[in-house]
Amino acid sequence: MPIFLDSGNLKEIEKYLKMGIIRGVTTNPTILLKDGVTGGMKGVRARSIEIARLIAPLPLSVEVCTNDPLQMQSQAQELAAMGSNIIVKITIHGPNGELENMEVIHELEGHRNIRVNATAMMSAQQCFVAAMAGATYVSLFGGRVANMGYNPCEEITRLRSVLDKFNLKAKIIIGSTREVLNIIEWLDAGAHFVTVVPPLLEGMIIHPYTKDTVRQFLADAAKMETRLQAENIFTTEERNGNKEETAVATSKSKLVNQQQKI
Ligand code: E4P
């Protein structure tokens, strides 16, 4: 299942890792802050090392905490050196549209042998240029696209089509999941991966009607067990030649009553 977990919570990551349903983990500064990381880059490094070791060899995406081009490069090298499964997230541009981020993506992928996840993208065209710059992963924020009134599925389908057409190596990650339905619909539209927040992943698995069905199975299994006990008593008593007929009748009628109540 092409699913990444969008989380910095070690317990949550371990939980879904044990189930065998995640193929990597993505984080960003907002997620790490929510999941209790403090202490700036030092805290980011410490949590990232723990996650990277836990999930290796699956990939972990960690974002730089600066938009200064030189610092982005040095943080990226520092993060990538911490584990061979660490992918560095760089936003497509800065908060004021600074384009140096594209140079950083190209430098890291092309000359520093560091895998980059180009992130915070809202359109197929942004993802396409990041793929041209050499990014290994391109992250489109599906939920935020929908919040702006556009259909993320159309962007995903177009993006997949041009990546395939021009033989670009970038893999599409769709993040910013808001509803359980997003996962299947975005994969169906052409995403290589969807990164899912833990509550939605649980929502994919648990269904109220499945709960009812399992309850029915367990109740019937218990009834079968009671019947088996009754049959054992009947057989033993019959083998003993029904010496104590009154006691047998009492015990049989008790069991029949129990079965009827269940
Ligand atoms: C994933 O890589 C993204 O950082 C994340 O899904 C963004 O989600 P948000 O829009 O909920 O912040």
Residues whose N, C-alpha, C, O or C-beta is under 5 A from the ligand:
A	BS01	E4P	D6 T26 T27 N28 S139 R144 G175 S176 T177 T195
